[in-house]
């Protein structure tokens, strides 16, 4: 029987992708409508989305490595 993996931060990566896409859409729409305040918010959202995705993936890989080390320690006992 296959072992169930732990669920880690389920909205991290999709949330970052959605934030980036909303920011990109906002940049286009606010540029067309000449809305400076909305454009600044959209640029900020666009710039925050990418690093958020990367950080979430780094946390996921670190947690997977820790789980693997814990599994090896249990086997050695």
C-alpha positions in Angstrom: 0.0 0.0 0.0 1.3 3.5 -0.9 2.2 5.8 1.9 0.2 9.1 2.0 2.4 12.2 1.7 1.8 15.2 4.0 -0.2 18.1 2.4 2.1 21.1 2.3 0.9 24.6 1.8 -1.7 23.7 -0.8 -2.3 27.3 -2.0 1.3 28.5 -2.2 2.2 27.9 -5.8 -1.2 28.3 -7.4 -1.8 31.4 -5.3 1.5 32.9 -6.5 0.6 32.1 -10.1 -2.8 33.6 -9.7 -1.4 36.7 -8.1 1.1 37.1 -11.0 -1.6 36.7 -13.6 -3.9 39.1 -11.9 -1.0 41.6 -11.6 -0.2 41.2 -15.3 -3.9 41.7 -16.3 -4.1 44.7 -14.1 -0.9 46.2 -15.7 -2.5 45.9 -19.1 -5.9 47.2 -18.2 -4.6 50.1 -16.0 -2.2 51.1 -18.8 -5.0 51.3 -21.3 -7.2 53.3 -18.9 -4.4 55.6 -17.6 -5.1 54.7 -14.0 -1.8 55.4 -12.2 -2.8 54.1 -8.7 -4.2 50.9 -10.0 -1.1 50.5 -12.2 1.2 50.7 -9.2 -0.8 48.2 -7.3 -0.8 45.8 -10.3 3.0 46.2 -10.7 3.5 45.4 -7.1 1.3 42.4 -7.2 3.1 41.2 -10.3 6.5 41.6 -8.8 5.5 39.9 -5.5 4.0 36.8 -7.2 7.2 35.4 -8.7 9.4 35.3 -5.6 6.4 34.0 -3.6 6.3 31.0 -5.9 10.0 30.4 -5.7 10.0 30.7 -1.9 7.1 28.2 -1.6 8.9 25.7 -3.8 12.1 26.1 -1.7 10.1 25.4 1.5 8.4 22.3 -0.1 11.8 20.9 -1.2 13.3 21.5 2.2 10.4 19.8 3.9 10.7 16.8 1.5 14.4 16.5 2.3 13.7 16.6 6.1 11.0 13.9 5.7 13.5 11.7 3.8 16.1 12.1 6.5 13.6 11.3 9.2 12.5 8.2 7.3 16.2 7.1 7.0 16.7 7.7 10.8 13.6 5.5 11.6 15.0 2.7 9.4 18.3 2.8 11.1 16.8 2.3 14.6 
